[in-house]
Amino acid sequence: MMKPKNDILILIVIFAVCILKPVAWGLRLAEAHMPGARPAPEFKLKPIILNDAGTEIKITIEDVAKYHNERTKEVRRRILKNEGKSDAEIDKIIEQEFRGADGKCPCISCAFRAVLLGIQKLWGKEIPQRNDIKIISHLPSPGSMQCFEYIVGKENFVLSIPEKKKRGEDIDIDNWNFLIIRQSTGDEFEVQVRDDVYPEGFFGLRKKVKVENSATKEELDKFRVMWEEVRDTFLTKADWELFEGIKEPFPIGGAIFFSLLITGAGSLLYVKNRKNRKSLKRLLKNPAISDYSD
């Protein structure tokens, strides 16, 4: 499996968040790992199928989540090492902080769904060449960045955001926007997350938890519930419920019912018209009516 060539940009984001403004790790990287969060619900997501230099590969969200989880642990180990912790202390802290974590954070879940949708819109039933996909993201979160780089490689992923947002301090709905590009044709598809995916107050609480370190215990508990809700939404909802501009498909059962309704109505009209024609013929054959007509 191809991995990103380097992780400089991701490390800059993580270290800027965790070292330049140090606070508790579990709170600061809440999108990557949320202590106390319940497990993700059952869900079914198709894998991303790519042609990688002649070899067909399948990338599941579990693959990406596991990679993200391990990378997050690696960075956490480096931070603890720099703080002078022993290996035994680090192992204990990692075990406690990542107990139950599977890497399926809101950012990973969203990014994976965005790539699935973009491939569907640009390639249809074709299997894309891995190096034909380019992704431009406006979301400076380690989870989404690692997801995109895992899928397409460092060389085909671009993070494009205003300078003030590069440390993840002012993330809002506008950041949850991704451009999927088919490089061989120049075609592109924009994926924009819908406003109503996020509970009211999500971004304000996120800033308190991740940036300002000013959240009360009640606010932390509230944000944890929101975090779970957003993650679950990206894992279980349909595309039209997640992204702008995607039309809700007409239900198959509804289409069949509508077709039967039209067919039935047509049949009733045909029968009714046929009866009317027969009645008219009988009337015209009536001698009394014939004499009157003369």
Protein Blocks (a to p, Z undefined) as FASTA:
>chain_A
ZZdfbfklmmmmmmmmmmmmgcdfklmmmmlocghiacddddddddddddeehiacdddf
klmmmmmmmmmmmmmmmmmmmnopafklmmmmmmmmmgoiaoiafklmmmmmmmmmmmmm
mnomaccdfklpccddfbfcfklmmmmmmmnojklcccdddfklmnopmgcfklmccddd
dfknopacdddddfklpcghklmmmmmmmmnopacfklmmmmmmmmmmmmmmmmmmcfkl
mpghiacdddfklmmmmmmmmmmmmmmmmmmmmmmmmmmmmmmmpmklmmmmZZ
